[in-house]
């Protein structure tokens, strides 16, 4: 039911709130802090915002502290430091690969060298340019 969704705890129905611990134990949901502070910078856990100008602070009634919230996704409801964000773990359906693409052949020396370069670049998380004519 929550697979692939992110909702604030307050947005869950009372039935789902009662079942939340069971859902966490089953690994169907995880609960995270709505806005996290990492190395003195805020990160919104819902929309991924890292632009500091799009965060604002207010005196929060929930936690009775000055709390920071994300203005980038405010239209979906205020997500703040003390807000709990419930993430549904996406269901992975097993799909049969009926039309697998297969190639039987050998790479040329140049192709093999380029392929190895791509693999190494991916491992090092670098960009790699191939000019194929």
Backbone bond lengths (Angstrom), bond angles and torsions (degrees), N, CA, C in turn:
res aa  C-N    CA-C-N  psi(-1)  N-CA   C-N-CA  omega(-1)  CA-C   N-CA-C  phi
1 X - - - 1.446 - - 1.528 111.55 -
2 X 1.325 117.37 -38.59 1.461 121.08 -179.94 1.523 112.80 -100.06
3 X 1.309 117.18 2.91 1.464 121.23 -176.07 1.524 111.10 -55.35
4 X 1.327 115.39 124.80 1.451 120.68 177.69 1.514 115.24 79.56
5 X 1.321 118.30 2.84 1.469 121.65 -177.94 1.516 110.60 -106.00
6 X 1.336 115.18 156.13 1.460 122.36 172.42 1.519 106.92 -128.13
7 X 1.302 116.76 119.85 1.462 121.01 -179.66 1.515 109.72 -131.79
8 X 1.320 115.30 148.61 1.455 119.29 171.34 1.516 107.94 -70.56
9 X 1.311 117.03 148.36 1.462 121.60 -179.78 1.526 110.75 -53.90
10 X 1.333 116.63 -39.69 1.468 121.34 179.97 1.525 112.76 -64.04
11 X 1.325 117.46 -22.50 1.462 121.48 -178.41 1.523 113.24 -83.08
12 X 1.324 117.34 -14.01 1.467 120.49 179.93 1.516 110.20 -73.29
13 X 1.307 116.00 145.19 1.464 119.89 175.10 1.526 108.64 -65.09
14 X 1.310 116.26 159.65 1.472 119.78 -179.43 1.530 110.69 -61.22
15 X 1.336 117.70 -34.23 1.469 120.98 177.49 1.526 110.96 -62.31
16 X 1.335 116.32 -46.11 1.463 119.72 179.82 1.522 111.41 -67.68
17 X 1.323 117.12 -35.23 1.465 119.50 177.59 1.525 110.69 -62.95
18 X 1.336 116.55 -37.62 1.472 120.11 178.10 1.527 111.24 -67.95
19 X 1.324 116.99 -33.07 1.469 121.97 -178.07 1.525 113.43 -87.59
20 X 1.328 117.20 -1.97 1.458 121.22 -171.84 1.528 113.58 -56.56
21 X 1.320 118.06 -44.47 1.471 120.00 -179.90 1.522 111.83 -62.01
22 X 1.338 116.65 -41.09 1.467 119.74 177.58 1.530 111.01 -64.30
23 X 1.337 116.25 -41.68 1.467 120.26 179.52 1.528 111.01 -63.61
24 X 1.342 116.72 -37.27 1.471 120.26 177.51 1.526 110.43 -66.89
25 X 1.340 116.85 -42.45 1.467 120.35 179.64 1.524 111.66 -62.91
26 X 1.331 116.69 -36.31 1.466 121.56 179.51 1.528 111.99 -77.08
27 X 1.332 116.44 -9.27 1.458 119.96 -178.84 1.510 113.67 78.51
28 X 1.334 116.71 19.41 1.459 120.39 -179.33 1.519 112.54 -86.19
29 X 1.336 117.18 -22.82 1.460 121.59 177.34 1.523 109.83 -140.09
30 X 1.317 115.01 157.57 1.463 121.78 169.48 1.518 106.89 -130.34
31 X 1.318 115.66 148.40 1.459 121.06 178.53 1.522 108.10 -112.01
32 X 1.325 115.88 131.16 1.458 121.18 -179.21 1.521 109.85 -131.00
33 X 1.320 115.09 158.62 1.459 121.55 174.76 1.525 107.44 -68.28
34 X 1.324 117.42 133.74 1.463 121.58 -175.20 1.513 114.63 -60.93
35 X 1.318 116.98 -48.03 1.465 122.40 177.67 1.519 107.07 -125.63
36 X 1.324 116.06 126.05 1.467 120.57 -179.96 1.520 109.82 -111.70
37 X 1.313 114.56 150.48 1.462 120.64 175.22 1.521 107.63 -106.77
38 X 1.338 115.42 118.04 1.464 121.10 179.87 1.518 108.11 -122.32
39 X 1.311 116.31 120.77 1.468 122.07 179.23 1.529 110.96 51.00
40 X 1.311 116.17 50.04 1.472 125.67 179.51 1.529 114.15 61.83
41 X 1.331 117.78 18.57 1.463 122.10 175.34 1.519 108.75 -125.54
42 X 1.328 115.59 142.84 1.457 121.12 -179.34 1.524 110.85 -88.15
43 X 1.339 115.07 146.24 1.460 122.64 177.06 1.522 107.40 -135.53
44 X 1.331 116.97 125.76 1.465 120.92 176.64 1.522 108.26 -81.81
45 X 1.319 116.15 125.48 1.459 120.85 -178.69 1.522 112.56 -80.23
46 X 1.348 117.25 -12.24 1.463 119.41 178.75 1.524 110.92 -88.88
47 X 1.335 117.78 -53.02 1.469 119.68 -174.57 1.520 113.54 -104.24
48 X 1.335 117.12 -9.12 1.456 120.42 178.94 1.519 114.47 83.57
49 X 1.325 117.88 6.25 1.461 121.93 -178.90 1.526 111.57 -57.36
50 X 1.337 115.28 133.21 1.469 120.65 174.12 1.533 111.06 -125.36
51 X 1.332 117.46 1.02 1.470 121.03 178.31 1.523 108.78 -73.55
52 X 1.323 116.19 111.03 1.461 121.17 -173.07 1.525 112.60 -62.62
53 X 1.333 117.78 -27.90 1.466 120.21 179.44 1.530 112.02 -68.45
54 X 1.326 117.00 -15.88 1.463 120.88 179.85 1.525 112.64 -96.79
55 X 1.322 116.52 17.39 1.462 121.65 172.88 1.518 107.93 -114.17
56 X 1.313 116.50 146.37 1.464 121.56 177.11 1.520 108.49 -139.32
57 X 1.325 115.75 159.25 1.467 121.03 -179.05 1.517 110.28 -117.64
58 X 1.321 115.48 152.75 1.463 121.86 179.73 1.520 108.73 -152.72
59 X 1.326 116.38 162.07 1.461 121.05 175.39 1.521 106.99 -81.16
60 X 1.307 115.84 110.90 1.464 122.53 -171.72 1.526 111.57 -86.75
61 X 1.320 116.12 131.92 1.469 120.68 177.03 1.524 111.39 -76.31
62 X 1.335 116.83 -27.74 1.461 120.62 -177.81 1.529 111.62 -68.26
63 X 1.339 116.59 -47.78 1.469 119.80 -175.76 1.533 112.99 -108.16
64 X 1.326 117.18 -3.19 1.475 123.42 -179.80 1.527 112.77 58.22
65 X 1.327 116.66 31.68 1.463 122.03 177.87 1.522 108.54 -132.69
66 X 1.318 115.96 171.99 1.458 119.80 170.96 1.528 106.27 -76.77
67 X 1.312 115.23 121.30 1.461 122.21 -172.15 1.533 108.72 -119.73
68 X 1.300 117.71 144.01 1.462 122.19 179.02 1.523 109.35 -102.89
69 X 1.340 115.45 138.99 1.466 120.34 179.33 1.523 110.00 -130.26
70 X 1.328 115.29 163.23 1.462 122.32 -178.54 1.523 109.72 -93.36
71 X 1.338 116.13 123.74 1.462 120.43 178.15 1.528 111.78 -86.55
72 X 1.332 116.91 -15.93 1.466 119.58 -177.53 1.530 111.53 -67.18
73 X 1.325 117.08 -38.34 1.472 119.64 -178.00 1.533 111.81 -113.09
74 X 1.329 117.39 26.16 1.466 121.98 -177.16 1.533 112.09 -60.20
75 X 1.332 117.62 -27.19 1.465 119.78 -179.28 1.526 112.39 -65.97
76 X 1.340 117.08 -16.73 1.469 120.76 177.27 1.522 111.64 -94.44
77 X 1.335 116.91 5.04 1.458 121.06 -176.33 1.515 108.80 110.52
78 X 1.324 116.34 146.48 1.464 120.07 -175.16 1.525 111.48 -72.70
79 X 1.312 115.77 120.75 1.461 121.76 174.82 1.527 106.47 -109.13
80 X 1.330 115.01 123.16 1.462 120.45 -174.43 1.526 110.53 -128.38
81 X 1.333 115.22 -178.33 1.465 120.76 -178.76 1.522 112.21 -60.91
82 X 1.319 117.36 -36.19 1.466 118.88 -176.62 1.530 112.56 -94.33
83 X 1.339 116.54 -0.79 1.465 119.87 179.28 1.527 110.03 -79.50
84 X 1.317 115.60 142.16 1.467 121.30 176.91 1.522 107.94 -97.17
85 X 1.319 115.44 125.35 1.451 122.29 178.02 1.524 107.71 -103.69
86 X 1.324 116.29 123.39 1.466 121.78 -178.41 1.525 107.75 -100.10
87 X 1.320 115.72 121.06 1.463 121.40 -179.53 1.514 109.79 -109.37
88 X 1.316 115.10 124.22 1.453 120.07 174.78 1.513 109.54 -82.70
89 X 1.314 116.17 130.96 1.460 120.88 179.41 1.522 108.01 -77.02
90 X 1.321 115.44 127.04 1.464 120.31 -177.29 1.520 110.58 -63.76
91 X 1.310 114.87 135.72 1.462 120.19 177.18 1.520 108.34 -74.24
92 X 1.293 115.73 136.08 1.457 119.83 177.80 1.517 108.31 -104.83
93 X 1.300 113.78 110.12 1.457 118.75 179.69 1.520 108.94 -90.84
94 X 1.291 114.52 136.36 1.460 119.01 177.28 1.519 108.37 -80.08
95 X 1.290 113.96 121.02 1.457 119.25 178.61 1.518 108.51 -113.46
96 X 1.298 114.75 139.17 1.455 119.15 178.37 1.520 108.50 -78.98
97 X 1.298 115.33 131.17 1.459 120.63 175.87 1.523 107.93 -87.57
98 X 1.317 115.19 91.74 1.453 119.42 -176.52 1.521 112.11 -77.99
99 X 1.312 116.57 -34.11 1.456 120.47 -176.33 1.522 110.31 -115.22
100 X 1.309 116.32 70.34 1.455 120.23 178.28 1.523 109.61 -72.19
101 X 1.322 115.09 137.04 1.454 119.40 175.80 1.518 108.00 -90.09
102 X 1.293 115.57 124.55 1.458 120.39 179.90 1.516 108.79 -131.26
103 X 1.320 114.10 146.73 1.452 120.30 177.73 1.510 108.08 -130.05
104 X 1.278 116.11 128.31 1.460 121.24 176.36 1.520 107.31 -110.12
105 X 1.289 116.35 114.23 1.459 120.00 -179.69 1.513 110.27 173.10
106 X 1.320 115.54 -173.46 1.458 121.53 -179.72 1.516 109.18 -123.69
107 X 1.328 114.93 143.62 1.456 119.95 174.33 1.521 108.96 -79.90
108 X 1.317 115.03 147.13 1.465 118.75 173.83 1.527 108.15 -71.67
109 X 1.309 116.75 170.60 1.466 120.84 179.71 1.531 110.39 -58.26
110 X 1.321 117.08 -45.75 1.468 121.38 179.14 1.519 112.40 -64.26
111 X 1.331 116.83 -42.20 1.468 120.81 178.40 1.522 110.88 -63.74
112 X 1.322 116.28 -41.86 1.461 121.34 179.80 1.529 110.56 -63.09
113 X 1.326 116.61 -42.44 1.460 121.45 178.35 1.533 110.39 -62.77
114 X 1.326 116.90 -43.41 1.468 121.16 178.63 1.525 111.05 -64.43
115 X 1.322 117.04 -42.52 1.468 120.95 179.66 1.522 111.02 -62.63
116 X 1.327 117.02 -41.48 1.469 120.47 177.75 1.526 110.65 -64.43
117 X 1.334 116.31 -37.70 1.460 120.68 177.41 1.515 112.08 -62.52
118 X 1.334 116.54 -40.44 1.466 121.10 177.87 1.523 110.29 -63.54
119 X 1.321 116.91 -46.46 1.469 121.42 -179.72 1.525 110.34 -59.08
120 X 1.327 117.03 -46.29 1.473 120.83 179.96 1.526 111.24 -64.44
121 X 1.329 117.43 -40.86 1.466 120.87 179.58 1.525 110.75 -63.53
122 X 1.317 117.22 -39.72 1.471 120.98 178.02 1.517 109.95 -64.30
123 X 1.323 116.92 -43.70 1.471 120.46 179.10 1.527 111.40 -60.84
124 X 1.343 116.66 -38.22 1.464 120.97 -178.82 1.531 112.28 -88.37
125 X 1.337 115.97 -0.92 1.472 122.35 -178.16 1.529 111.14 56.94
126 X 1.311 114.49 46.87 1.456 122.06 178.69 1.524 108.93 -116.59
127 X 1.321 115.47 163.10 1.460 118.62 175.21 1.532 108.75 -85.20
128 X 1.311 115.69 156.70 1.461 121.04 -177.40 1.520 107.56 -148.23
129 X 1.307 116.64 130.48 1.464 121.26 -177.03 1.521 109.61 -109.69
130 X 1.323 115.59 131.01 1.469 121.10 174.93 1.523 107.42 -120.23
131 X 1.306 115.34 128.17 1.452 120.41 176.03 1.520 106.57 -103.91
132 X 1.313 115.37 105.62 1.466 120.36 -179.23 1.522 108.40 -109.51
133 X 1.313 115.71 128.80 1.468 120.16 -178.43 1.515 109.53 -112.10
